Amino acid sequence: MKTKGFAVTKNSPMTLIKPWLSIKETAVYLGTTEGAIRNQIWRGQLKSYKHLGRTLLKRSEIDLLIEASAKGGFYGN
């Protein structure tokens, strides 16, 4: 997936470091589907924000969840 000439994939050296990600960008970043991201938002597992009609997620919050998951805890457990 490309956005304005920059790759959005997590492992690419050309990754554009964006503080906000769309649902689609979040799915690519986490290696999952858009439906899975929407389900996690609906369940309250991921926090999302609305801006100009778009659903956005903060990259920093997603990164914190990844770190917590790597350490054995998730969602504050």
N, C-alpha and C positions, 0 to 999 in steps of 0.2 A: 504494500500500500504506500502511496506517495502523497504528500501534502505540500503544496507550494515548492516542489523541487527537493524536499528533504524526506528521507526515509523515516518511517515511524516505527519500524521494528526495533525491538529491544537490543538485539545483538549487532546491529549495523553500526560501523564507525561514523556514518553520516547522520546518526540519530539527532533529531532536533529536540532539545530538552525543553519541553513545554510544561508549564506548571499546571495546566488544565488539559484533560483528555476527554474526548467524546466516548460514548459507549463503544463504538467500533474500535477506536484507538486503544481503549483499555483492554478490550478483548484480544487484540493483537499483542499488546504489551505483556499480558498474562498468559498468552497461548491458549485461550479458551474461546468460546462462542459469545456472540452478542446476547443470545438468549440466556446464557448462564450469568452474564453480568447483570442483565435486567432482573433475573430471579434473585440474585444476591441483593440488589437494591431494594426490591419489593419486600424481601425478608428482613431488611434492616442490617444486613451484614456489610454492605458497602454504603457509604454516605454519598449522596449525589446532590448537585445544586442545579437550579434552573437559571439560565441566562439567555435572554432574547429567544425564548422558546426551545432552547437546546438543553439537553441533560448533560452535565459535565461532572467529572470526578477529579479531585485533586491528586496529582501524581504523588505528592509527598505523603498523603494518607495511604495510598496504595502501597508505597514503598515501606511504610511502617508496618502494614499488615504482612507483607512478605517477610520482613525481618522477624516479626513476632512468630510467624509460622515456622521459620527456620529454627527458632529457639525452642519450639515445642508448645508455645502458647498462641492462642488466636482469639481475636475479639475480646481481649481483656481477661482471658482465662489463665 
